[in-house]
Amino acid sequence: MSVDSELLKEIAWRAADPATRTDTGLGAPPDVAPRASADLCDAAEASLGFSLPPALRSLYLRVGNGGFGPGYGIVGLAGGHLSSHGESLVELYQVMRADDAGGTQWPARMLLLCDWGCAIWSCVDCAHAEFPVVVSDCADLSRPSERAQHPSACHGSLASWLRAWARGVDLWAEMFPGRTLSKGPIVDPFTGEVLRPARGRPA
């Protein structure tokens, strides 16, 4: 399912404003990465071995190569907005699929789309025609096989998830009713220097 032009405009307007670009709360949001080319999208699909969801491809081509959206922002393709560990969308998928510790491999065609912190990710399931968005919630970043055991449904399609975000729906509250999205500051215990300010919505 593709994204219609009006929804793309709504997403672009929200992404253009640093105050609404992501859901990270306090602190400077990332920059919106320059738009991807069709060739870059084609190369990503060749590396993945399957097509990107049309809605995601439209975002990369017409809004930007990541750096906006729910959580800490949608992860981009090569040269775009990367994960906190420096991986592109394709590299994240390849890393997750390469780890089959415990005999449970990360699901095929499940792309990690955006990070909410604390090893919580919104993922898009490209094995289904509607591209549902699911939540992976597991604290052990080093064990993708364990993360694969805990996905839960969030939105029936990527397009509906994007529409909800563009219109200001609290996606975190939908995923975890009653659980606040907030983190305290990280302070150097020796100097008192604030290494990372508090961020997110207060409890």
C-alpha positions in Angstrom: 0.0 0.0 0.0 1.5 3.3 -1.1 1.3 6.7 0.7 -1.0 9.2 -0.9 0.2 12.7 -1.7 -1.7 14.4 1.1 -0.3 12.1 3.7 3.2 12.6 2.4 2.7 16.4 2.8 1.5 15.9 6.4 4.6 13.8 7.1 6.9 16.3 5.5 5.4 19.2 7.4 5.8 17.4 10.7 9.4 16.3 9.8 10.3 19.9 8.9 9.7 21.1 12.4 12.4 20.1 14.9 9.9 20.1 17.7 7.7 17.5 16.0 10.2 15.6 13.8 10.6 12.6 16.1 9.1 11.4 19.4 12.3 11.6 21.4 11.2 14.4 23.7 13.9 16.6 25.1 17.2 17.1 23.2 17.9 18.0 19.6 16.3 15.7 17.0 18.3 14.3 14.1 18.4 16.1 10.8 16.2 14.8 8.0 18.5 13.0 5.7 18.5 14.1 2.0 16.1 12.2 -0.2 17.2 8.9 -1.5 17.5 8.2 -5.2 15.5 5.4 -7.0 18.9 3.7 -7.7 19.7 3.6 -4.0 16.2 2.1 -3.2 16.8 -0.5 -6.0 20.2 -1.4 -4.6 18.7 -1.8 -1.1 16.1 -4.1 -2.4 18.7 -6.1 -4.2 20.7 -6.5 -1.0 17.6 -7.4 1.0 16.3 -9.9 -1.6 12.8 -8.4 -1.4 11.0 -5.1 -2.2 10.7 -2.3 0.3 7.1 -1.5 1.3 5.8 1.1 -1.2 5.0 3.5 1.6 8.6 3.4 2.9 10.1 3.7 -0.5 7.9 6.8 -1.1 9.1 8.4 2.1 12.8 7.8 1.2 12.2 9.2 -2.3 10.0 12.2 -1.5 10.6 13.2 2.1 14.0 12.1 3.2 16.3 9.1 3.8 15.3 8.7 7.4 15.7 10.9 10.5 12.1 11.7 11.1 9.1 9.7 12.4 8.1 7.8 15.5 10.6 7.1 18.2 14.1 8.2 17.3 13.2 8.5 13.7 12.9 6.1 10.8 16.3 4.4 9.9 17.4 5.2 6.4 19.2 3.4 3.7 23.0 3.8 3.0 24.1 7.4 3.4 20.9 8.3 5.3 19.9 8.4 9.0 21.5 5.5 10.7 20.8 3.5 13.9 22.5 4.4 17.1 25.1 1.8 16.2 25.7 3.2 12.8 23.7 0.7 10.7 21.4 1.4 7.8 18.0 -0.3 7.4 19.6 -3.0 5.2 22.5 -3.6 7.6 20.3 -3.9 10.6 18.3 -6.6 8.9 21.4 -8.5 7.8 22.8 -8.3 11.4 19.6 -9.6 12.9 19.2 -12.4 10.3 22.9 -13.5 10.8 22.3 -14.3 14.5 20.5 -17.5 15.1 21.6 -18.0 18.7 19.3 -20.4 20.5 18.1 -21.8 17.2 15.5 -19.0 16.6 16.4 -16.7 13.8 15.0 -13.2 13.3 11.9 -13.5 11.1 12.4 -13.2 7.4 11.4 -9.9 5.8 11.0 -8.2 9.2 12.7 -4.8 8.9 13.6 -2.8 12.1 12.2 0.6 11.3 12.6 2.9 14.3 14.1 2.6 17.7 12.3 3.8 20.8 15.2 3.1 23.2 15.7 0.3 25.7 15.8 -2.3 22.9 12.2 -1.5 21.8 11.7 -1.3 18.0 8.8 -0.7 15.7 9.3 -3.2 12.8 7.5 -3.6 9.5 6.6 -7.1 8.4 7.3 -7.3 4.6 6.1 -10.9 4.4 2.5 -9.7 4.3 0.8 -7.6 1.6 -0.4 -4.9 4.1 3.0 -4.5 5.7 1.8 -4.6 9.3 3.9 -2.8 12.0 4.8 -4.9 15.0 6.7 -4.2 18.2 9.9 -6.0 19.2 10.5 -5.5 22.9 13.5 -7.2 24.4 16.3 -5.8 26.6 19.0 -8.0 25.3 20.4 -6.2 22.2 23.0 -9.0 21.6 20.4 -11.7 21.1 18.3 -11.1 18.0 17.0 -14.7 18.4 15.4 -13.7 21.7 14.0 -10.5 20.2 12.4 -12.5 17.4 10.3 -14.4 20.0 8.5 -11.3 21.2 7.0 -9.3 18.4 3.4 -8.1 18.9 1.0 -6.4 16.5 0.7 -2.6 16.6 -0.9 -1.4 13.3 -2.5 -3.4 10.5 -0.5 -1.6 7.9 2.5 0.7 7.5 0.3 3.3 5.9 -2.1 3.5 8.8 0.9 3.7 11.3 2.4 6.6 9.3 -1.0 8.3 9.1 -1.5 8.0 12.9 2.0 9.5 13.5 1.5 12.4 11.1 -1.7 13.3 12.8 -0.2 13.3 16.3 -1.4 10.0 17.7 0.6 8.9 20.7 2.0 5.6 19.2 3.9 4.8 22.4 0.7 4.9 24.4 -0.9 2.5 21.8 2.0 0.1 22.2 2.3 0.3 26.0 -0.9 1.7 27.6 0.0 3.3 30.9 3.8 3.2 30.4 5.4 6.6 30.1 8.0 7.4 27.5 10.6 9.1 29.6 14.2 8.8 30.6 16.2 10.5 33.3 19.4 12.3 32.8 22.7 10.5 32.7 25.2 12.2 35.0 28.9 11.6 35.5 29.1 10.5 39.1 32.6 12.0 39.5 32.1 15.5 38.0 28.4 16.0 38.1 28.4 16.8 34.3 25.1 16.0 32.6 26.1 13.6 29.8 22.6 13.3 28.4 19.7 15.4 29.5 16.4 14.0 30.6 14.1 13.3 27.7 10.6 12.2 27.0 7.2 12.9 28.5 7.0 13.1 32.3 5.2 10.4 34.2 
